[in-house]
Amino acid sequence: MKKIVTLLMLFCLLISCERKEPNFSEEMIERLAFREKIDGQRIPSMYTSFKLYFLTNNREVCLTNNNELSFLYEQYYSNEFSSLNAFLDAVLNHEFVLDKKRFKKPFYIDSFKLNPMTEKEYSNLGFDNFLKKYSKETASKRLALNRAIIKEGEQSTIEYILFKNGYDISSDCYLGIDFIRKRQDSFK
């Protein structure tokens, strides 16, 4: 009996010590935070087109980019975080919740509430089956959102779930396709 209890305790210890891989690596955070200056002016980052999300204290998810997050850091959170890198890490990897009441200027970032039915479906299916259901392979063998099966009010939640699981969406407006790709491929 002692051996079983000891093995169970050891097993629990090993599970609790397992580190989850961050959503964004240190290198990715560094690239998102990098701001080049030319003639004293900061130029936009080459990663501005990446869809990034953050949570607010009123249970909304906000769709943004790294330039907007940089602005929020400089205006409202620079006293709490030692650097933009630390702020991005907290927001993107550790679900740091931003307080919308702090924002003195008008707040024009798109926000939405998560669709509870889509969240429940994700919980029931698991990520791999969820990805399989909501994606399709294009003629060019790339993975894309299967918009034909997405109901009204679901797409934002689906994209957020993909984001939280290390996938990015890039839209090709000309073809009308939303491509899905692994995050590490986005930073190559």
N, C-alpha and C positions, 0 to 999 in steps of 0.2 A: 504494500500500500504506500509506503514511504517513497518507493521508487517512482510510482505513478504520479504522486503529488509533486515530487521533485522534477520529473519530466514535464509535467503540465506547467509548472512555474517557469522552467527554462524556456519552454515553447512560448509562453506569454511574454517573457522578457525579450526574446528574439523578435517577436512580432511588434512589440511596442518600440523597439529600437530601430526598426526598419525606416529608412528615410525615403520619403516620397520625392521623386524628381520634381524640381520646380517647373512651373509653366514656362518661365523665361529664364534662360541661363544667364550667368554673369556677363558673358560676352554679348548676348542679345540686349540686355539692359544697357550695357555700355554703348552699344550702337544706337539704341533709341534715345539715349541721353546726350549724345554728342551733338554739339552745336558749333559749327565753324563760324568764325568771325572774319568778315572782309570789310576793311575800312571802318572798323568799330561797330559794324552792324552784324547781327546774327542772321545767318541765312537759314531757310527752312531745311529740316533734315530730309535725307533721301528716303526715310521710312514714314513720311507723313501719310502716305496712302494706306498704311496698315490700319485695320479696324482694331481698336483696343476698347476694352470695357472696364468700367469701375462701378462699384456699388455705392448707393447713398443711404443715409439714415432713414429715409422714408420708404425703404424696400424697393427702390427702383434700380434698374440697370441702365447705365448711360453708355452710349456709343460715342467714342471720341477717337483722337489720335495722339501721337506723342507730343505734338506742339501744344495742343490744348492742355494736356497733363503738365507740361512744362510751365505753362501760364498759371495753372492752378497752384502748382508748387510755389512758384515765385511770389504770387499774390497772397496765398493763404496758409501755406504749410512749410515755408522755409525755416521758421523758428522751431518746428517740431522734428525736422529731419536734417541730418548733416549735409545731405547732397541730393541732387535730383535723382541720382542713381538709387539712393536709399529709399526715396519716395516712390519711384517706379517699382522697385522690388516689393515694397509693402503693398502697393495697389494691385500690381499684376500677379504677384505670387502668393500673397498672404491675405487677400481680400480685405485690405484696409478700407473701412467705410468712410466716405467723405460726407461731411455735414453741409448740406445745401444752405442752411441758414447762415453759414459763414460768408457766403458769396454776396458781396455788397453790390457788385455790378450785375446787370441782367445776365441770366444764365441761358445760353442758347444751344446747349448740347442736347441732342436727341436722347430721350429716355423712354423706358417702357417697363411694364411689370411682366414678370415671367408668367407664361401660360401654364396654369397648374396641370392641365391635362397632358401637355407635352412633357412636363417635368415627371409626372407619374409614369408616362410611357417610357421615358429614359430610365427611370428606376427599375421598372419591370424588365425591360429588354437588356439592359447593360449597354455599355458604350459601343462595342463592336457591332451588335445587332441593330442598334440605333443608327449608327453610321451607314450600315448596309441598307437599311430601309430608306433613309433620306438622301441617298446618293445614287448616282448612275455613272457609267463610264461613257465618255464621249467618243466620237469617231477617231479622235486623236489619242485615244487611250488615257485621257486625263479624267480625274474624278471631278464630278460636278454635283451641285445640289439638284435633286429631282423635284423641281418646282411643281410638276404635274400632280404630285400627291400632297403637297403642302396646303393646308387649309388656311383661311384667313385668320390672322392673329397668331400664327405659329412660327413664321420664318425668323423673327427676331430671337425667339427663345431657342430655336434649333441652332442658329448661328452662334449664340452665346454658349450653348452646351458644347458645340464643336470647339470654340475658343478655349473653354475651360479644360478641354482634353487635348490641347496641343495642336489644334488645326486652325488654319486661317482661311478666310474667304477672300477671293479677289474677283472682282466683277469685270467682265468684258462687255461693255455697253454695246459695242458694235454687233457682237454675236448674240447678245442677250443671255449669256451664260455666267453663272456664279461658280467659279472653280474652287475646289477644296484641295488644300495641300497641307502637308505636315509643316509645322512651324519651323523646324530646323532647315527645311528646304527653302523657306521664305528668306532666310538670312544667308544664303550661299552667294 
